[in-house]
Amino acid sequence: MASLPIRIELRHLATERDDAQRDFQETLVALEEKLLPQRAARRLVTRHDPGLVLTGLAAAGLAAGLIRDESVSVRVAGFVAALAAGVVLYRMTR
């Protein structure tokens, strides 16, 4: 019993693969541009008031530094700084 040869044709597979690879590379470049810290920081400052951004960052840094102290009054100051950072974040997202 002889079997007939099977013929498989793959048309346009190479061009589809090249198109998919090009789209993937473009997606990676776009993600990289959005996720790089320097570009993200620049975008944040240009979209919002630079003074507001710096105030928020300073308040967040102060809160992070003060919240771990043993003194109750320093912890309260850290909590107030955290609230200030939250207000700044709220104003930036409105």
Z-matrix of the N, CA and C atoms (Angstrom, degrees):
N
C 1 1.428
C 2 1.517 1 110.71
N 3 1.271 2 115.16 1 108.05
C 4 1.458 3 120.81 2 -179.23
C 5 1.519 4 109.36 3 -90.73
N 6 1.298 5 115.09 4 135.08
C 7 1.464 6 117.91 5 178.60
C 8 1.516 7 109.17 6 -100.11
N 9 1.291 8 114.76 7 148.13
C 10 1.453 9 120.13 8 179.01
C 11 1.527 10 109.00 9 -77.43
N 12 1.316 11 118.42 10 143.62
C 13 1.466 12 120.13 11 178.78
C 14 1.532 13 110.79 12 -65.78
N 15 1.308 14 114.37 13 143.61
C 16 1.468 15 120.50 14 178.74
C 17 1.516 16 107.96 15 -97.84
N 18 1.289 17 115.23 16 132.77
C 19 1.457 18 120.25 17 -178.39
C 20 1.530 19 108.50 18 -112.60
N 21 1.304 20 116.06 19 121.57
C 22 1.460 21 121.06 20 178.12
C 23 1.520 22 107.57 21 -112.30
N 24 1.300 23 115.71 22 126.42
C 25 1.459 24 120.36 23 179.02
C 26 1.515 25 109.57 24 -113.00
N 27 1.296 26 115.61 25 129.00
C 28 1.453 27 121.81 26 176.34
C 29 1.528 28 107.30 27 -112.81
N 30 1.294 29 114.30 28 105.60
C 31 1.459 30 118.88 29 -179.30
C 32 1.520 31 109.67 30 -105.28
N 33 1.274 32 115.81 31 139.63
C 34 1.469 33 123.62 32 174.53
C 35 1.524 34 113.13 33 65.22
N 36 1.305 35 118.51 34 10.02
C 37 1.457 36 120.40 35 -178.58
C 38 1.528 37 111.32 36 -67.13
N 39 1.301 38 117.37 37 -40.77
C 40 1.465 39 120.44 38 -178.86
C 41 1.523 40 110.87 39 -66.25
N 42 1.317 41 117.53 40 -41.11
C 43 1.468 42 119.39 41 -179.91
C 44 1.528 43 111.22 42 -69.72
N 45 1.332 44 116.89 43 -36.89
C 46 1.463 45 119.58 44 176.63
C 47 1.520 46 111.22 45 -65.06
N 48 1.333 47 116.40 46 -39.73
C 49 1.459 48 120.17 47 177.59
C 50 1.526 49 110.58 48 -64.20
N 51 1.321 50 117.28 49 -43.34
C 52 1.466 51 120.81 50 178.88
C 53 1.525 52 111.45 51 -64.02
N 54 1.328 53 116.94 52 -40.51
C 55 1.465 54 120.72 53 177.53
C 56 1.526 55 111.37 54 -63.81
N 57 1.322 56 116.28 55 -42.43
C 58 1.467 57 120.14 56 179.52
C 59 1.525 58 110.73 57 -66.25
N 60 1.313 59 117.30 58 -38.57
C 61 1.461 60 120.72 59 178.93
C 62 1.527 61 110.52 60 -66.95
N 63 1.318 62 117.73 61 -41.10
C 64 1.465 63 121.77 62 178.19
C 65 1.532 64 110.57 63 -64.03
N 66 1.329 65 117.07 64 -43.92
C 67 1.468 66 120.69 65 177.43
C 68 1.522 67 111.27 66 -62.03
N 69 1.319 68 116.50 67 -40.15
C 70 1.462 69 121.00 68 178.90
C 71 1.526 70 110.66 69 -63.66
N 72 1.323 71 117.48 70 -43.76
C 73 1.467 72 121.13 71 178.78
C 74 1.526 73 110.98 72 -63.89
N 75 1.320 74 117.95 73 -40.79
C 76 1.461 75 120.96 74 177.91
C 77 1.529 76 111.07 75 -64.07
N 78 1.327 77 116.94 76 -38.39
C 79 1.458 78 121.23 77 177.65
C 80 1.524 79 110.68 78 -65.15
N 81 1.324 80 117.23 79 -42.55
C 82 1.458 81 120.90 80 178.40
C 83 1.524 82 111.62 81 -62.71
N 84 1.322 83 117.06 82 -41.22
C 85 1.467 84 120.52 83 178.84
C 86 1.518 85 110.25 84 -64.49
N 87 1.335 86 117.19 85 -42.85
C 88 1.467 87 120.62 86 179.64
C 89 1.526 88 110.89 87 -64.08
N 90 1.327 89 117.58 88 -41.98
C 91 1.469 90 120.66 89 177.41
C 92 1.522 91 111.74 90 -64.77
N 93 1.308 92 116.14 91 -40.05
C 94 1.466 93 120.27 92 179.44
C 95 1.526 94 110.75 93 -62.64
N 96 1.325 95 116.99 94 -41.17
C 97 1.460 96 120.25 95 179.07
C 98 1.523 97 111.71 96 -63.97
N 99 1.312 98 116.99 97 -35.71
C 100 1.454 99 120.29 98 -179.11
C 101 1.524 100 112.80 99 -78.70
N 102 1.327 101 117.52 100 -26.99
C 103 1.456 102 120.61 101 -173.07
C 104 1.525 103 114.95 102 -99.09
N 105 1.313 104 118.53 103 -11.88
C 106 1.455 105 119.47 104 178.79
C 107 1.524 106 109.30 105 -65.66
N 108 1.325 107 118.33 106 130.05
C 109 1.471 108 120.66 107 -175.52
C 110 1.520 109 113.60 108 -58.24
N 111 1.307 110 118.13 109 -40.34
C 112 1.458 111 120.22 110 -177.79
C 113 1.524 112 110.68 111 -64.97
N 114 1.300 113 116.76 112 -44.28
C 115 1.468 114 119.47 113 -179.87
C 116 1.521 115 111.03 114 -70.41
N 117 1.326 116 116.70 115 -36.85
C 118 1.464 117 119.90 116 178.18
C 119 1.519 118 110.36 117 -64.59
N 120 1.328 119 116.99 118 -41.39
C 121 1.465 120 120.43 119 178.62
C 122 1.520 121 110.57 120 -65.91
N 123 1.302 122 117.52 121 -42.63
C 124 1.469 123 120.67 122 178.53
C 125 1.530 124 110.81 123 -62.13
N 126 1.338 125 115.90 124 -41.70
C 127 1.460 126 120.01 125 179.26
C 128 1.524 127 110.70 126 -65.11
N 129 1.337 128 117.42 127 -38.53
C 130 1.459 129 121.59 128 179.29
C 131 1.523 130 110.78 129 -63.99
N 132 1.321 131 117.09 130 -43.95
C 133 1.463 132 120.90 131 -177.80
C 134 1.526 133 111.25 132 -71.37
N 135 1.326 134 117.90 133 -36.75
C 136 1.463 135 119.18 134 -178.55
C 137 1.522 136 112.13 135 -75.03
N 138 1.311 137 118.04 136 -27.39
C 139 1.468 138 120.31 137 179.68
C 140 1.521 139 112.83 138 -82.14
N 141 1.325 140 116.98 139 -22.76
C 142 1.455 141 121.39 140 -177.01
C 143 1.520 142 109.23 141 -125.96
N 144 1.302 143 116.09 142 169.75
C 145 1.456 144 122.22 143 177.70
C 146 1.530 145 108.91 144 -63.99
N 147 1.331 146 118.92 145 122.75
C 148 1.463 147 120.55 146 -178.12
C 149 1.530 148 113.07 147 -58.39
N 150 1.329 149 117.58 148 -36.66
C 151 1.466 150 120.09 149 177.83
C 152 1.514 151 111.84 150 -63.38
N 153 1.316 152 115.74 151 -39.16
C 154 1.461 153 120.66 152 178.61
C 155 1.524 154 111.05 153 -65.97
N 156 1.322 155 116.63 154 -41.41
C 157 1.467 156 120.71 155 178.72
C 158 1.528 157 110.65 156 -63.95
N 159 1.330 158 117.03 157 -45.75
C 160 1.463 159 120.27 158 -179.84
C 161 1.524 160 111.44 159 -65.84
N 162 1.331 161 117.00 160 -37.64
C 163 1.462 162 120.03 161 177.02
C 164 1.524 163 110.53 162 -62.97
N 165 1.311 164 116.65 163 -43.50
C 166 1.463 165 120.45 164 178.85
C 167 1.514 166 112.33 165 -63.32
N 168 1.326 167 116.75 166 -42.80
C 169 1.462 168 120.14 167 178.88
C 170 1.525 169 111.42 168 -65.87
N 171 1.323 170 116.32 169 -40.62
C 172 1.466 171 119.36 170 178.52
C 173 1.531 172 110.65 171 -64.88
N 174 1.328 173 116.80 172 -41.95
C 175 1.463 174 120.19 173 179.48
C 176 1.528 175 110.91 174 -65.08
N 177 1.314 176 116.50 175 -40.25
C 178 1.465 177 119.35 176 178.69
C 179 1.532 178 111.00 177 -66.25
N 180 1.318 179 117.11 178 -41.81
C 181 1.454 180 120.41 179 177.42
C 182 1.516 181 112.62 180 -64.37
N 183 1.326 182 115.86 181 -41.62
C 184 1.465 183 120.01 182 177.56
C 185 1.521 184 110.60 183 -63.55
N 186 1.318 185 116.77 184 -42.67
C 187 1.464 186 120.55 185 179.28
C 188 1.522 187 110.93 186 -62.53
N 189 1.322 188 116.83 187 -43.30
C 190 1.465 189 120.12 188 -179.92
C 191 1.528 190 111.31 189 -64.77
N 192 1.316 191 116.31 190 -34.74
C 193 1.459 192 119.52 191 -179.48
C 194 1.514 193 113.82 192 -76.55
N 195 1.326 194 117.28 193 -33.86
C 196 1.459 195 120.55 194 -173.97
C 197 1.525 196 114.29 195 -91.53
N 198 1.299 197 118.29 196 -23.02
C 199 1.461 198 121.42 197 -171.23
C 200 1.530 199 112.14 198 -67.62
N 201 1.329 200 118.52 199 -19.94
C 202 1.467 201 121.24 200 -176.41
C 203 1.529 202 113.19 201 -94.08
N 204 1.310 203 116.45 202 -1.90
C 205 1.467 204 119.44 203 -177.34
C 206 1.525 205 110.76 204 -69.28
N 207 1.317 206 116.05 205 155.78
C 208 1.470 207 120.84 206 -179.43
C 209 1.520 208 112.28 207 -79.50
N 210 1.300 209 117.75 208 -26.07
C 211 1.455 210 121.67 209 -177.77
C 212 1.530 211 110.31 210 -73.37
N 213 1.332 212 115.41 211 134.23
C 214 1.461 213 120.24 212 -178.74
C 215 1.525 214 110.72 213 -65.29
N 216 1.325 215 117.19 214 -40.74
C 217 1.472 216 119.50 215 -178.12
C 218 1.532 217 111.24 216 -65.98
N 219 1.318 218 117.76 217 -36.15
C 220 1.463 219 120.34 218 177.64
C 221 1.523 220 109.97 219 -70.16
N 222 1.314 221 117.95 220 -38.18
C 223 1.472 222 120.92 221 175.82
C 224 1.521 223 110.98 222 -63.00
N 225 1.324 224 117.06 223 -39.16
C 226 1.468 225 120.61 224 177.62
C 227 1.526 226 109.68 225 -63.68
N 228 1.332 227 116.51 226 -41.78
C 229 1.473 228 119.99 227 176.62
C 230 1.530 229 110.29 228 -61.51
N 231 1.323 230 117.39 229 -39.51
C 232 1.463 231 120.82 230 176.39
C 233 1.514 232 112.39 231 -64.45
N 234 1.328 233 115.64 232 -37.93
C 235 1.465 234 119.93 233 176.90
C 236 1.525 235 111.10 234 -65.57
N 237 1.312 236 116.45 235 -40.60
C 238 1.477 237 120.91 236 177.64
C 239 1.531 238 109.63 237 -64.20
N 240 1.330 239 116.81 238 -40.80
C 241 1.464 240 119.83 239 177.37
C 242 1.529 241 110.83 240 -64.57
N 243 1.323 242 117.00 241 -37.28
C 244 1.471 243 120.04 242 176.95
C 245 1.517 244 110.69 243 -65.44
N 246 1.328 245 117.16 244 -39.34
C 247 1.468 246 120.28 245 176.03
C 248 1.524 247 111.10 246 -63.22
N 249 1.324 248 116.34 247 -41.29
C 250 1.466 249 120.10 248 177.96
C 251 1.526 250 110.78 249 -62.43
N 252 1.317 251 116.64 250 -41.56
C 253 1.468 252 119.99 251 177.38
C 254 1.529 253 110.44 252 -63.59
N 255 1.320 254 117.23 253 -38.26
C 256 1.466 255 120.41 254 177.52
C 257 1.516 256 112.10 255 -65.68
N 258 1.328 257 117.32 256 -38.95
C 259 1.473 258 120.85 257 177.50
C 260 1.520 259 110.01 258 -64.67
N 261 1.324 260 116.90 259 -42.69
C 262 1.466 261 119.90 260 178.58
C 263 1.519 262 110.57 261 -63.04
N 264 1.324 263 117.04 262 -42.68
C 265 1.470 264 120.73 263 178.09
C 266 1.524 265 110.74 264 -62.61
N 267 1.314 266 116.66 265 -40.52
C 268 1.458 267 120.57 266 178.24
C 269 1.529 268 110.66 267 -62.51
N 270 1.335 269 117.02 268 -43.25
C 271 1.468 270 120.14 269 179.68
C 272 1.510 271 111.94 270 -65.75
N 273 1.333 272 116.64 271 -32.93
C 274 1.471 273 119.39 272 -179.97
C 275 1.520 274 111.60 273 -73.32
N 276 1.314 275 117.53 274 -29.08
C 277 1.473 276 119.18 275 -177.72
C 278 1.523 277 112.86 276 -88.15
N 279 1.311 278 117.31 277 -9.86
C 280 1.475 279 119.31 278 178.87
C 281 1.475 280 111.96 279 -79.42
